[in-house]
Amino acid sequence: MSNPFAIIIRLQQHSPLIHFQHDQPGATLRAAELKPKLDKFLFNRAFKDFQVYKKYLVEHDEKKYDKLKDQEKKNYEEEIHKALDYKIKIIADPAKVEKKTISIITMDKISVRYPLQTLELFSFHTELLEKVKEIIDDFFILHNFGLRQSKGFGCFTTDDTTQARFEKTALAKYPVFYRKKAAGQNIYSEIDTDYKILKSGINHKKYIKSKLFLYMCEKKQIDWEKRKIKETLKSECKDVFDSLMYRTEAGYNRIAKCEPVQKEPDYRYIRALLGLAEHNEFRTWKGKIQINIKDNKDEIERFQSPLMFKVFNQTIYILPNEIPDSMFNRDFDFLLENKKLLFTIPTPRENQFSMVEFLDFSLFNNPDLKGWERIA
């Protein structure tokens, strides 16, 4: 006999989940991450009116609420912890786990993958469970989980989600997205390489110029922060500049120029638009130096890449999220080894960057990024 206060959902895991407790049996999706995301999704999709969802909140006290005056009620509605009253349990068979070591920058992480898992939700609010059932397919299509989730890790769908349903849901949120068939089995290395080519370029073993740099240079006549760093080091910290490793046959450090830019370059912190970094590293003959990057107003510490990579079977997707207004024309300080202020420059203005134009420019007719197609 089925339990009216519970629903059971079977999940398919399309990509490994990088888990900090990988050594524990059954380590998989964490309820501590999943539930707040699901709550937020429910508020956006199903419960936009406090009067509708207040009865489902864990901490709501109706008797106390009724005694409040109008302004006090507004304050209560804004301040109450918006956690919905249901519990989650994720079940995975430890005997079927696939573990793999993933190299991330300077450390290795262990990823876990289970072919099938079970998600159980329990609540005495049966209407709430019905709302969960209505949106759960879309929820998993539009979210990833765990570390490096924007780079295609931690992709799940409900077991009955088809690729056609996946793309229909994606298209309902994203007017444009991009897809390609994975070239081989190492999908995550492929995603990592493509993302590096888009944002920063590749300068190890082979040299591929950043597509973001080329787009801003050729389409917007804007130069990037990397050249500004080298120009400043050359003029103000020559000993540091002379210690930088070079890749030119001429035997000196070349400062790449954006040729279409006018005599006085419009320098902008362009890479910030694809995710903030705490610092840039430059290799020297003696080791490495860091150029630390900080918001001039100390208000923004993190900004995740707006490009979300998804994996469905052997297909890779790029879902481009909107960049918040606060990230445009915002000043950032660049410091040598977190001490000497080198300069302050802004990010591009909103009218100086189009995500779709940038991705079209970068992904098509490009020998470095093959196989991508645009879905709109």
N, C-alpha and C positions, 0 to 999 in steps of 0.2 A: 504493500500500500504506500503510495507516494505521500510525502510530507508537504502539506500546503504552505508551510512556513520556510521552505527551502527550495532552491533551484540548483541544478547541477549542469555545468557547462563544460564540454570537452574542448580542450585547446590544442592547437597545432603550433609547434615552435619552429619558425622558419630560419632563425639564425641564433648563434650561441649567445648566452647571457653571461656577461662578465660579473662574477659573483664574489664578494669578499669573504663569504663563508663556504666556498666551494668544497672544502674538505668535510663538511657535514653531510650525512646521508639525506637525500631528498632536497638539497639546497636548490631552490629555483626562484620563481617570482616571489618577491617579498610583499606581504600584505601591507607593510608600513609604507611602501612606495605605491602599490597598486590602488589602495582604497582612497587616499587623498586625490589622486588623479581621476578616479571614477566618480567620486563625489563632485568634483569641479565640473566634469563632463555632464553629469546629471543636472547640475544647477544651470548650465548653459543650454542644454537641450530640452529638459523636461520641466524644470522648476525655476521659473524666472520671478515668480511672485512669492514673497515671504509668507503671505497668508495661505498659500497653497502648500508650501513645503514645511512650515513651522512644526506641524505635528510629527514630522519624520526626524526632527533634529534630536540628537542625544541629550543635549542640555536644556532643551526648551521647557519652561514652566508656564503653562497656560494661565494658571491662577494669578501668578505674579505679573504676567504680561497684561492681563485684563485690568489690573489696578493702576497701571501706569498712565500718565498723561500723554498727550500726543507727541510732544518733543521727546519725552522719555522713551516712548515706544520706538521712535526713529533711532535713537541712540542704541537701544537694546538690539534692534534689528541689524545695525551695523557692527556691533561689538560681539555678539554671541558667536561662539565657536561653531562654524558651519560644518559639523560632522553628522552625516546621516546615520540613522539607527539600523545598521545591519552589520553582520560579521562575515569575515571572509576566511576561507581555508583553501590552500592550494596543495594538491596531492600529486606527487610524482614518484615513479618507481625507481628507487636507487639502483636496481640491478640493470636498468636500461640507460643509464647516464653515459653521455659521450663527453669526455673532458679534453681540452686542448689548451696549450700554452700560447698566449697572445702577447706579443712584444708591443709595449706602449712607451714610446719615447725612451726613457732610461730604465724601465723596469718591465718585468714579466708579470702578467696576470693570468689566472686560470679561468677559462670560460666553461660553462656547463650547457648541455643541450639534452632534452628529453623529447623523443618523437611525439608523444602524446601526454597530456596532463589533464587533471580535472580541477575545475574551479567550483567550489561550493559556496553559496551565499545563503545566510540564514537571517530572517527577520520576522517579527510578529506583524509587521506592516505588509500585508499581502499586496496592497496596491503599489507599494514601493518596489517590491520584487517584480511586479509586472512592468514597471517603468524600466527597470534594469534590463529585463528581457528584450524590450523594444530597442534599446540603444547599444547593447553589449557588442554586437557585430561591428558597428561603426567605431566604437571606442577602441577596440584592439587594432583595427585597421589604421587608425590615426595616431597611435601612440607606440613608442618603443620604451624599453626598460633597462635598468642597470647602467653600468659605466659605458661611456662612448655610445650612448643610444642614438645620437644624431648621425653616427657613422655606420648605421645598419645593424648594430648589435641589439639583441633583446626584442626581436620582431615576433609577435604572436598573432594568430587569428583564431576565431572559433573554428571548430573542426569542419563545419559545413560551409565556410566562406569560400566561394569560388573566385577565380581571378577576375572574372567579369564583374562580380559584386565588389571586389576590392577596388577596381578602377572606377566603377560608378560612384562609390563613396568618396574616393579621392577627388574625383572631378567635381563633386558637389561642394567641396570645401576649397579646392584649388582650381581656379579657372584654367591654369596651365600647369602641367607637370611633365616629367621626362622619364623615359625608361629605356633599358637595353637588356639584351640577353647577356648573362655573364659569359665571359670568354673562356673560363675554365672553372676548376673546383675551388680555387683560392679566391672566393668572392670578396673577402674582407681586405685582402691585399689590393685587389682591383679598386675597391671603393677608396681606400687610403691613397692610392696613387692618383686616381682621378681628382680627389679633393685637393691634394697637394698641388696638382697642376693648375686647378682653378684658382686657388688662393695665393700660394706663395711661390709656386714653381718648384723645380727640382734642380739641385746643384750638388748631387752626390752620385758618382759613377757616370751619370749622364747629365746634360744640361737642357732643361726645358723652361722657357720663360713663363712666368706667371700670366695666366690668361686675364686675371683681374687687372694686372698692370697694363697689359696690351689694350684691353677694353677702355680703361680710363685714359690712357695715353692717346689712342687713335680716335676714339669717339668723343671724348670730353676734354682733351688737351690738358689733362691733369697729371702731375708727376706724383710719385709715391714716396712714402716715408723712408724706404730703404735707401734711396739715393740721398735724401736729406741727412740721414744718419752718417753716411760715408763722407759727404761733403763737409759736414760739421766736424767729424773726427779729423779730417785732413787739415782743416784750417785751425782748429782749436786744440786738438790732441794728436799731434803728428806722430809721436812715438807709438801711440796706440794704433793709428791708421797704418803705419809702416809695418806693424807686427801682424796685420791681417793676412791670412793665407790667400793666395791668388790662384786663378785657374787660367791665366793667359800665357801664351807662348812668349810674349814680350817680357815677362818676368816682373810685372808690377801689377798692383791692384787696380783693375779697371772699374770705373764708375759708370754703370749703364745709364744712358740718357734716353729720355723720351723725345724723339726727334721732332714731332709736330708741335711740341710745347714752345711757347714764345720765349724771348730772351730771359724774362724773369718768371721762372716756373711757379705755377700755382701748386704748392706742396700740400698734400692732404694725407691724412692717416686713412688710407683706403682699405687696408686689410681688416680694420675694425668692423667693417660692414658684414664680414663673413665670420665674425666671432672674435671676441677680445682675447688677447694674450697678455699675460703678466709681464713678459719680457721677450726680447729677441736675442738669440745667441749668435755670435760670430766666432768662427774658428780662427785662432792665431797660431803662429809657429810655436808658441809656448803653452797653448791650451785653448781656453775659451774666455770670451768676455761677454757680459750681459748688458743689454740696454733695457732698463726697466721702463715700463709704460704705465702711467697712472692718470686717471681722470683728474682734470685740473680742479674740479670742485669736490673731489672725494665723495661722489655720490654713486658712481657705478663701479663695481668691482668685477662683475661677471656679465658677459653677454654671450649666450650660446649661439652657435652658428644657426642662421635662419634656414640653412639647407638641411633638410632631414632626409637621410637615405633610408629606404625601406627595402626589404628583401621578401619576395614571395616566390617560393620554389627557386628557380634559377633566374628569375628576373630581378634586376636592380632598378629602383625608382629614386628619383629626386623630387621631393615635395618642397617647393619654395615658400617658406612662411614670410609674412610681412616684417619689415624692419621697423621697430618702434621709432616714432618721431624724435624721441630723446637722443637717439644715436646719430642723428644728422647734425652737421655743423657744430660739433661738440669738441671743445679743446682738450687735448691730452698732452701731458708732460713726458718728455723722453729724458731719462737720466742714465749716466754712465755708472754702472755698478751701484745703482741706487743712491748715488751721492751727488755727482756733478750734474746740474741741469744743463742739458745740451740745447734744447729748444722746446717750444710749444707750438703745435699745429692742430688745426681742426680736422674733423672727418668731413667727407663731402657733404654739400648741401643736398636736400631731398631732390631738387631738380637736376642734380648732376649724376644720378644713378638710377637705373631701371633694372630690377632683378631679371625680368624676362628678357630684356634686350641683351643683358650681360650673358645669360645662359645660352641664348640663341647664337650670339657672337662666338661663344667659347666652344659649344658642343657640336656645331655643324661645320662640315667642310674643313675639318681639322684633323691632321694626321696623328696628333697626340691623344685625342679623345675620340675613339671610334665606336660606332654602333648605337649612338644615342638617337632617339626620335622624340618629337614633341607631341604631347597629347593635349588637345584642347576641345 
